[in-house]
């Protein structure tokens, strides 16, 4: 067989020096092979990022745009001997139907050191000749070198993107490290990798579910993710889930080997490996969000402490029980969302009962119910001097024997205590189900103790 020309490596490599992508040289080489062998298509098959499929990574010739990016499992193709056993594939038949279309003739050789890879020529009008096999084998090593160069260039571009984001992070965050500002900085990074859709979910305070903290794009993403709905290994490696008919890749945000939440990105339909530069930044993202959460929690705690200090000053100027109870209830409504506040003190008429001495807002049903001083939810708090958070009040064990009236869904009760003595119980009731967080329990406990000090002082004055 006579060759028209030698490979144009000088021209192709000069293009690399001028900034052309290595993939351009690969396709030039495939076009050269087509010209020398009169094949219709030249294909470079490479393993996809999962390692379970092969991809038509580079295609030249007829139907190139249609075939480029096509993926299939190696064992489902006639190229299995080349892809899995690294044998030369030389095929000729009158007709043969495959997923890529009709194949009349084919020749494939494995790339020297890349698993699940092959250089392939398809559909020469006549069977391929031994000289074509020699030519393809000679081109396999340079094609592999260009492929590795392309991957190295992609990795460098990914690192450059990551470094750019990290270098701009302090300016994006500014001096006020709020969670919202941190999420906006993270979103700017996510949009570069997956422009169509993405989101961040963080653990709720009780670490029972993941709550959506940020989302962009038109795809409807879940506001809350139950931990049981996630793949068992989601904290160990990226996993894929389908939301609204669209595959998303989920990355765990880990901090000191503990999950803080997760980040999800819609897989780009045309370049699913475009997200590969995200994993090296996950630790930085988790640290940024963790610091923002700590900043906000500290700021919120400082606001609460300032409010409780003001409360103590106001209580010190009050000299009636009703004024003290009213201020305690109003403050509880300001700080913790709920529907009704009830304050119980020991009943003077019935020693084994608690009396509802103040209800805000007014509820005759609650005012007319005096719970047992031990065998009820307020009674248990009073007897054992310990708080109770009941997200499912009707099913809570301490509310079964003598349920609170009114059909409330959730409750939080804390003792009004001074040193070891319990003066009464402060109870928050919610008509809709909700979980009271640990910080809310601590806040109400401190609020109740602040009020209990003033109640104790008034008790001594009027004794």
Number of C-alpha atoms within 10 A of each C-alpha: 9 6 8 8 9 8 14 12 13 8 11 17 15 12 15 14 9 8 9 13 16 22 18 16 23 24 19 18 21 26 19 18 22 20 16 18 23 16 24 19 22 28 26 27 26 24 22 19 12 8 11 12 18 25 22 20 19 22 24 24 18 12 12 16 12 10 19 18 18 15 19 16 15 20 12 11 14 13 24 16 17 24 28 14 12 19 15 18 19 20 17 18 11 8 10 11 9 11 11 13 9 13 18 18 22 22 26 29 26 29 25 16 11 14 17 24 27 30 24 26 30 25 21 19 13 13 17 21 12 11 12 17 19 11 13 22 18 12 18 20 16 16 24 22 16 18 21 14 15 18 14 12 14 16 14 13 13 19 16 13 17 17 13 12 17 16 11 11 15 12 10 17 19 11 8 11 19 19 21 16 16 22 21 15 21 23 19 13 20 23 16 12 24 20 17 16 22 26 24 23 23 22 19 16 14 11 13 12 17 21 20 20 16 17 22 17 14 9 15 13 17 15 13 15 17 11 14 9 7 14 11 10 10 16 19 11 10 15 17 17 14 10 13 10 8 14 16 21 17 23 22 24 26 20 16 9 8 10 17 20 25 23 24 24 25 26 23 18 10 9 10 15 14 15 18 13 19 18 16 12 16 18 15 16 23 22 16 19 25 20 16 21 17 14 16 17 15 12 13 12 14 12 12 15 15 12 16 18 14 12 18 16 11 12 21 15 11 14 14 11 14 12 12 21 23 16 16 23 23 13 16 21 16 10 14 14 14 19 15 21 26 24 27 26 20 22 16 10 9 12 11 15 21 26 24 21 17 21 21 18 12 12 14 9 11 20 16 11 14 22 23 21 24 17 19 23 31 31 27 21 25 29 17 11 19 16 22 20 21 23 19 16 24 17 13 17 12 20 19 14 12 13 19 21 11 11 13 18 17 23 29 24 28 27 31 29 24 17 8 7 13 20 19 26 30 28 25 24 24 20 14 13 15 16 17 20 13 11 13 16 18 13 19 24 19 18 26 25 20 20 22 25 19 21 23 15 13 17 11 9 9 6 6
